[in-house]
Amino acid sequence: MVAVCTSAIEATDLNDLPRDGFFGLSFVPHADQAKAKLAYRAWILGKAFQELARGLRATLEQAYIYTLG
């Protein structure tokens, strides 16, 4: 998923966003596309590591329960 999102943001022109979205949302083009793409990439990587840590914790909790029983 990280590879898909990072390649998609690189191919996207952030100045060509739709003006109207769902539920009355409005989109404003970014002044600095490079900064916006870098922030999005950092957010995606942060979410990926968060999910990895969550999965690791769940696995360790299950292993702890099975070793006690």
KOLROGU-394674 format. One record per residue (C-alpha): x, y, z. Coordinates in steps of 0.05 Angstrom, whole numbers, padded with zeros to 5 digits, always signed. Layout:
! residues N
XYZ/...
//
This chain:
! residues 69
+00000+00000+00000/+00057+00047+00015/+00086+00036-00055/+00019+00049-00088/+00007+00113-00048/+00076+00141-00058/+00077+00128-00133/+00006+00157-00139/+00025+00222-00104/+00087+00230-00148/+00044+00225-00210/-00009+00273-00184/-00012+00346-00202/-00036+00380-00139/-00056+00443-00176/-00107+00404-00217/-00153+00385-00159/-00229+00385-00164/-00260+00447-00135/-00321+00412-00104/-00321+00346-00067/-00367+00302-00027/-00407+00333+00030/-00392+00404+00010/-00316+00399+00017/-00274+00448-00023/-00203+00436-00044/-00150+00490-00050/-00087+00479-00092/-00022+00476-00052/+00027+00533-00060/+00087+00486-00055/+00073+00418-00087/+00140+00389-00066/+00126+00405+00007/+00056+00377+00003/+00080+00312-00029/+00135+00305+00023/+00084+00315+00079/+00038+00263+00048/+00095+00213+00041/+00114+00223+00114/+00042+00213+00136/+00036+00149+00095/+00101+00121+00124/+00079+00140+00194/+00013+00104+00186/+00049+00043+00158/+00096+00039+00218/+00037+00050+00265/-00001-00009+00234/+00062-00052+00236/+00071-00037+00310/-00002-00051+00324/+00002-00118+00289/+00066-00136+00325/+00034-00119+00392/-00027-00161+00377/+00017-00220+00357/+00058-00215+00421/-00005-00210+00464/-00033-00273+00432/+00034-00309+00441/+00034-00289+00514/-00037-00316+00524/-00020-00382+00491/+00044-00392+00531/+00006-00382+00597/-00050-00431+00579/
//
